[in-house]
Amino acid sequence: MLRTNRLILVLSPLLLVPFACGDDSSGDGSATTSLSSSSDTATSDSDSASASASATQGSMSESATQGSMSESATQGSDSDSTTTVGVSDSDSDTSTSVGETEGTSVGPTGSDSDSTTSTGTGTGTDSDSDSDSDSGTTGDPPDCEGMMMGNEVESLIWIANSSQGTVSKIDTVTMEELGRYRTRPDGGGSPSRTSVGIGGDVVVASRSGGVTKIFADTADCVESNGIPGIQTSQGADDILDWGEEECVAWHRPLAYSDNRPIAWTQGAQNPDTCLYEGAKVWTSASKKVMGSVTVFLLNGETGEIEQEKVLPDVHPNTQYIFGGYGGAVDSDDNFWFSQLEKGKLVKVSIDDLSHQVWDMPVPGYGMTIGASGYVWTCGENVARFNPKDETWDTQYTGGGIHTGGCMESADGVLFKASHFRIHAVDVETLEVIDVIDTLNPPQHFWGIALDFDGMLWAVPRSGTTAYKIDPKTHDAEILNGLVGAYTYSDMTGFALSSVVPQ
C-alpha cells in the first residue's frame, strides 16, 4: 500500500553507514524499557575490525522473482537469545538465481511453523479486482501540495540483523517488532544497509551480494506458496522459510562480495492520486579488485537490472578493499555514494549513468543527503559537500573514524553517531549545538535515523538493542531482541522524503 497524505513536519534524515566488523553480544527477549537521562560518561573503545564478506561468484540471474521463491533457505537460529553477534559471512554466500514458483505448495517447515499466522482470505488471487469500478471519486484531482507519506506504513523502521541474515520491521510508535524476514535464499549474506521508499516498502542490501525487497503492508503481499491466505512473519520469533514468506516481493542476486550502498529513488507523483509511482532502486557493488566497482539501477517493481555501469576510475579503498560504502539520492534521483575512510565521493546521473568523482577531504564512514541539499560524510569530522559550487567544508567533532551514521533533520540539524555519544551539528554553521551523552549505560552507537514523529533512533554496533531518543530531553526507550544489528542508512524513509521537492 502506498503512503498517502501527511505533511512532513520533522527532521530530515541521513544515511547511516557502518563497517563490516562485529562484536560478541548476547541477545535478550524482545521487549522495550524506558530509560531516562543520567550523567555517566565513557571512553571510546577500539574499532579495529575487518569485513569478511566473501561471496561465491556465481552466475547472476537476469530475472528477479516477484512473490515467493522456490529455493529453500538455510535454517539459521531464529531465537532472540544469541551468542555470537559479530558480522560473519561464514554462511554459504553463493548467489542463487531464484525462479517464480506460482502454484507450488510449500508447507511450513522448521521451528518457525508453529508460530506462523495466516492473514487474509481465499487464495490470495487479486483481491483488488474491483478497483477499476466506476464507483470511485469524481470531480477535480486532489491538491497534492504537502502530501507525502501517510497511514500506518509511515511509522516503521527497518533494522538489519546482520549475523542472523534477517531484517526486522518495527513500529516506531509502539516499539513493537511486527515481523522478521530472511534476506537471501541461503539465509546468510550479512545484510546491513536498508532503504525505505516513498511507498513504505524496504529494500535491503547484503554485504555478500544481493538485494531484497519486502512489502511493508501485508495487503500488498502476494499469494505464491500454494497455502490459502497470506503467510508472513508476525514477530521476532516468527521467521518463515524462504519461499513460504509471502511479503518478500523479490530478490535480485548479485555475484559480488561487496554490496553495500542502497537507495530508493522517489519515482514520479501521480497528480490524480498523489501517490509516487515508478520508483527504482540504486545499489553499488564490487568484487574487491581494481576495476570492479559497479552501479546498478533496478526496477522497483520486479528487481530487474535496468542499467549497470562499471566505474573505471573508482577503485576499492586500498586499506579496506571496499567499493561504495554508503549511498543516498538527491532531489533529482541521482545516486551519490561515498567510500570508507578518505576515499571518493561519487555522483551517478539517473539520466545516462554518467558520473563525477571528488576526493573526500577527511576520512568518512556514514553519509547522507537531507533537505538542505548538502551531501554529508561523517567520521571523526563532519564534511559538508555543496553540489552547487562543488566545495567542501569540514568540522572536527571527535569520536574516531568508525563513528557510524549521520542524518539531517528538517529544521537544520545534523545528528551524528560518535561512539558513546551523539553530536548535533548546525547544518549551516557546522557548530556543535548539542551532545547526547547521558544514557546509562553508555552505548557504542552506529546507526542513526529520524522517524516521522521527530524521534531519533540509534542502533548500537552489532548489538541486540535499538534506542528511541527524544532529541530535546535526551530521554530514551529501548527495544530489545535484535541479533547482531548493524544498520546505518535511511531506515525509516525520512531522508528520502526530505529531498523530494515540495
N, C-alpha and C positions, 0 to 999 in steps of 0.2 A: 504494500500500500504506500503510495507516495505521500510525502508530507504536504499538508495544505497550508493554511494561512496562520501565521503568527508573526508578529512584529519582533525583529531582533532587538533586544534591549541591552544585552550584557556585553561581556568581554569577548574579544576575538581571540582565536587560539593560535596554536603553533603546532609545530610538528616535533615530536619527541623522538630522540634517536639514541639508543644505547649500543653498547659494544657486545660482541658475541663472547661474553665470558660469563662465569656463573659462580654462585656461592652455594654452600650447602646449607639447607634450612629444613625445618620440619613443618609440615602443614598442620593446620588445625581445622576444626569444624567450620562450616560456612555459617558465619554469624556476624552481626555488627555490634560494635560497642561504641559508646561515646567517650571522647577524650577531650578534656579541657586543657587550656594552655598552662604550662609550667615553665620554669626558667632554666632547666637543665641545658648544658651545652656539651658538645663532644668534639673530639678531634677526628679529622677525616682519616680513613684507612687507606691502605694501598689498593690501587686499582689495576695493578698489572694483571693481565689475563690475555688469553688468546682464543680466537674463534676456531673451532674445529669443524665448521660446516663443510662437509665434503659430500658431493652428490655423484652417483654414477652417471656418467654422461650417456644416457640412453637416448633413443630416438624420441623426438618430440612430435606428439600427435598434432595434426593440423586442425582437429576439431575438438572443441571443448564440450563437455556434457552439460546439458541442462537437466535439472531434476536429479534423480538418483543415479548412481553409478554402480556397475556390477562388481568392480574389484572389491575384494574383501580386505578390510584394513587389519593391520597388526593390532592385536589387543594389548594396549598398554594398561598401566594402573589407572583406574578411574576414581580411586579413593581420594578424599580431600586430605588424608593424612599422608605426608610424603617424607621420604628420607633424603635422597639426593635431589637437589633442586638446581644444580648447575645446568647451563645451556650446553647440553651434549648432543652431538649429532651422530651418536653411535648407532641410532636406529637405521634400518635399511632405508637409504635415501635415493634409491633408484626411481627416477621419474617415470610414472606409468601412464600410458595413454589410456584414458577411461572412455568406454563407449556407452551409449544410452541403452537402457535395459527396460524399455517400456513393456509393461505387462508381465514382467518377471516377478514371481513371488519370492520375497526374501523374508524369511521368518526371523524373529528375534533370537539372537544368539548372545552368549556371554552373560556376564553378571549384570549387565545393564537392562536386560529384557524385562526383569520383574518390575522395574520402576517406570517403564515406558508408558506414557499416557497418550491415548489416541484422541486427536481432536478433529472435529469436522464430521461430516456425514457422507454417506454414499461412497462412491468410488473415487471421488476427488476430481472427476472429469468436469471441466469448465463450469464452475458454479456461476461464472459471470455471463452466462449465455443470454441473460435478459438485459444486459447493459446497453444494447442497441435499440431498445424500445423507444417509442416516441413520447414516453411519459416524462421525459427529463424536463429540466428547467428551460424556460423560454425567456425571450427578452434580450436586453443588451448584455454583452460579455461582462464578466466581473472586472472590477478595478483591482489589478494585481499589484499596485504600488504598495511596498512594505510587506507583501505577503511572501513568506519563505517557508519555514518549517512549521509544522503543526501536528496535532494529535499526539498520542502516547509514544509514537516511534521516536519523537524528539528526545525523550527522557531516557536515553540509553547511552552506555559507554561499553566499548568492546575491548577487553584486555586479553592479550595472548598469554597462554600458559606454555612457555617455550619448551620446557623439559618434558611436558606431557603431550605435546603435539596437538593442543586444543586451543580454542578461543572461547572466552566467557562473555555472555550477554547479560549486562547488569542494569537494573533500573536505578537511575541516578537520584530519584526522589525517595524511594523506599529502601534503597541499598540491598535489594534482593537480587540474587543471581537467578535469572529466568531460564537460562539454558547454557549448555556447554557442548561444543561441536568439534569433531575432528577436522583437521585442515588439509590432510592428504590421505590418499587411499592406503598408504602403508602405515599410517598412524604416527609417523615421525615428522621430519622436516625442519624442526626448530622454528616455528612461527614467531614473528616478532612485530613487524610494523602492521598496523591496521589503519584503514581509511574508511570513513563513513560518508556516503553520498548524500546529496540533497534529498533523495527519496528515502533515506534511512538505512538502506542496505549496506552491509560491510564487505570489504574485500581485505584479505589478509595475505601477506607475502611470507613464504617460508624461506629462511636463510639458505637452506639446501636446495632451493628451487621449487617454484610452483606458486600459483595464485588461486585462491578460492573465494567465491562469492557466497554469502549467506543472506537469505531474506530476513529482514527484521520483523516483519509482520507475518504471522502464521497464515493469514488469509491469502498471502501470495504464494505459499508453498504448494508444490505440485504433486499429485498422486503419481507415483512412479515405481513403487516396490511391490505392487500386487496385493497389498493388505488394505482392506477398506479403511477409509479415513486417512488423516494425515498423521504419520508417525514423526514426532520431533521431540527433542530433549525438553524436559520440564525443570531442569535444575542442575546443580553442580555434580550430583551423584548419578545423573541420568545421561550418560554419554552413549549414544547409539552407534552401532556399527556403520561403517561406510557402506552406502547403498541402502541401508534401512532408514537413515535420517533423510527426511524429505524437504527440509528447509535449506539444504545445500543446493544452491542454484546451479553452479558449475564449478569445475576445477580445470585450470589451464596448467598442464605440466610444462616446466621449463628445465631443460637439461643443463643447468648451471649450478655451480657450487657456491654462488654468492648472489643471492636475490634479496635485496633489502628495501630500497625506496619504493613506495607505492602511493598513488593519489588518484582519487576520482576527479574527473572534470565536472563542471556544473551541468552541462547539457544546455538545451535551449528551453526557455519558458513558453509554454503554450498559452496564448492570450485568452483562449476560451475556457481553460481550466485552471490557469495559474500554476500548473504543475510543470516540473522540469523533465524534459524527455531527451532521449538520445545520448545520455551520459556515457563517457568512455573511461577507461582505466589506464593510467600510465604506470609503468614499472621499469626498473633497470636491473640488469644482472651482469655478472662477469664470470669467467672461468678461472680467475685469479692468475691470469697470464697477460702479457702485453698484447694489446690489440683486440681484447675480448670484451671490453665494456660496451654493452648493447642496451638501447632503449626500445621498449615495446609499447604500442598503443593497442589496447584490447577493446573489443566490443563489449559494452557493459551488460548487454542482454544475453550474449552467448559465450563470452570468453574467447572468441576467435581472435587471432592476431591479425589486426587490420594493417598495421605498419610496423616495421622494425628497422633499426639502423645501428650499425657498428660505428662508434665514435673513435676514429683512428688517432686523434690527438689527446684522448683522455685515457689514462692508464691506471691500473690498480695502484693504490698507495703502496709505496715500496716497503714501508715498515710493517703494515698490517695486511697487505695484499688484498684489500677490498676495492671494489669499483665505487659505485654510488653508495652513500650511507643513509641519507635522509632525503625525502622529497616532498614537494608541495606544488600546487598550481597557483598561477596569478589570476587576475580578473579576466584575462583573455584565454584561459585554459592552457596556457603554455606551461611546460613542465620544467621545474627547477630542481636540481639535486646538488648536494654538497658531498665532499669526501671527508673521511675521518682524519683528524688532526689537521696539519697545514697542507691541504691538498688543493683541489679545484672547486670552483662554483660553476655550474653548467646550466645553461638555459636551452631548451629544445622547443622549437616552434611547432604548434599543433597544425599549422597550415601545410608545411612541407618537410618537417623534421630537420630543417637547418638548425645549427646550434652555434652558440657562443660560449667562450670559456674565459674565466677570470681566475687569477691566483688569489687564494684566501690569504689575507694579511696576517692572521693569527690562527693558531690551532682551534679547531671546532669539533663539536660532537653532534649536538642536536641542531635542527634547522626548522624554520617556519616562515610563513608569509601571512600577514594579517591585514586588517582594514587600512592601515597606513600605506600599503603598497610596498613597504620595505621588505627586503629579504634578509633574514637573520640567520647567523650561525652562532652557536653558543658553546662555550667551553669555560676555561678559566677567565676568558674575556668574552664580552658581548661584541659581536661585529655586525654592523648595520650596512647593508648594501643598498644604494639608491639606484634603481634601474634607469631613472630618467637621465642622470648625468654620469652613471657608472662610477660612482665614488664610494669609498668605504669610510666609516667612522668606527672607532673601537673604544671600548671602556673596560678596564680591568675590574672584575668583581670578586675574584678568588673562587676557590672551590676545586681547583685541579682540572686537568684536561677532561677526564672522564666524569663529567658532571651531568650528563643526560640531556633532557629535553628542555625546550623553551616554548612559550606561547604568548601571543599578543592579544590583549583584551580590546574590546571596542572603545573603551574610554582612555586609551593611550598608555597602557602599562604592559610591559613585557615581563612575564613570570619565568624564572629560570631555576631549574634544579641545580643546587650547588652542594653536593654531598649531603651533609646533615642539616641543611637549611635551604630555604627558597628565597631568592632575591626578587624584588620587584623593582623594575628599572623604567624610568620615564622614557617613552618612545622617542621624544624629540630631543631632550637634553642629555639623555643617557645617564642621568643621575640616579643612584640607588635611593629609592624613596621609602623602602620598607624591607625588612628581613624577617621571615618566618622561621624562627629557630627555637621555639619554646615547646615543641612537642616532647612529651615524656612517655616512653624513652625516645631518644633521637633516632631518626631513620635515614638510611642512605638512599635518598630519593633519586629516581632515574627518569621516569616518565612524568610528563606534566600535561594536563588538559583542562579546559574550561567547559562546564556544561551550560545549558541554556537558562539556568537559574542563577548564573554568576558564581557558582561554587567552583573551587579549584580542586582538581583531582591529582594526586601524587602517588606514583607506583614505585615502591622500593625495589631495588635491584635484585632480581632473581629470588624474590621472596614469596610470601603467602598472603600478603595483605595489600589493600589499596586504601588510601586516605582521602576523605572528602573534607576539605578545609574551607572555612569561611575566611576569605582574604582580608576582611575587615577586623574580625575579632580574633582570628587565628585558632578558634575552636575547631575541633575535628571529630569526625566519626570514622570508625574503622570497619572495613569489610574484610572478613577472614575467609580462608578456604581456597585461595588460589594456589597454583603449583608452578613454581619457577617463573613467576610473572616477569615479563621483560618487554614492556611496550612503551614506546615513546614516539607518538605520532598523533595524527588527528583522530583520536579515539572516539570523539563524540560527534564529529562533523561540524563543530563550531567554527573551526578555522576556514573550512571551505565556504560556509555560509557568509563569513565576514568579508570575503573577497568578491562575492557576487555583486555586481553593480546594482545599487538601489535606486 
